[in-house]
Amino acid sequence: MINYLDTLTAVFGYPVSENPTVVMMEAAFKTTGLNWKYLTIEVRPDDLKKVVRGARAMGFKGFNLTIPHKTAVVQYLDEITPAAKLIGAVNTVHHMEGRLIGDNTDGKGFIKALEEEKIGIEGKNIQILGAGGAARAISVELALAGATNVYIVNRNAEKGLDLSNHIGYNTAAQSAFVPWLEKIDIKEDVDILINATSIGLYPDESQPVIKWESLPAATLVCDVIPNPPNTGFLQSAKAHGARTIDGLGMLVYQGAIGFKMWTGYEAPVREMKQALEGAFGKT
Ligand code: NDP
């Protein structure tokens, strides 16, 4: 007998209709032969408390949170992981033995995507554009994974400084804030440059303006934007000879970590990625 109440999962967001997670999660359930369902549910901020209570009562095995609920949800959970606490936001909740446990898999997903390309973090110098949710998750996880320097570049200086201070105080990495200039300079010792802003997310075709001639040779350039995967930022980096990694890997792996948490099975990452590429039209 199938217990449907044990097999519901979801993402809660507002707005949420464009959220692509359902595409890869349904592909993962199908590939694994699980009779599970992933729902995309629009939840207004005022309703989040009731919805989390409802998910618990209905036996949802877990759920994802997206804008604007990643921070607000913390107060309705029983526990959050130390990394999620340090990041200050939760994107994945696991309902286990009656308890709702919050984690943040965005930064871990990013690191997994690097590992897939055989790139380690230990001792690396990172320059990250942005200080929002994605930048925060990635920079904290990179610092915890052994990065030496984390340079934060952000348009809003207060937010950027706050994030660099947070990393400097709470991790072994050194961190500095770099002002967002009209043309962004790349620090001379940078190994990995990351766009973690929302610039370039479909339908926006713009890109952060970089002084590409300052890009050190052998610097890896990454984008968190999954749609389109081949952003203008990555196209410019390639034109300047850089190796690049797009935002699809991070998206797949942050979901794969949640999938394993909920189901206990290794996620079929290849099929998840194919499903997303189909949805986004990888170019
Ligand atoms: P937030 O709204 O929390 O942060 C947005 C960031 O982008 C801020 O640092 C903001 O700067 C900056 N920004 C936006 N527009 C501009 C601009 N015109 N000029 C300069 N800076 C700008 O969003 P998130 O961090 O949650 O998400 C960022 C992106 O990451 C999204 O596009 C999302 O799709 C992607 N993402 C990808 C994931 C993946 O798995 N691949 C997972 C999570 C997110 P300021 O502080 O100055 O406003």
Residues whose N, C-alpha, C, O or C-beta is under 5 A from the ligand:
A	BS01	NDP	D106 G130 A131 G132 G133 A134 A135 N154 R155 N156 K159 A196 T197 S198 I199 L201 V224 I225 P226 G247 M250 L251 Q254
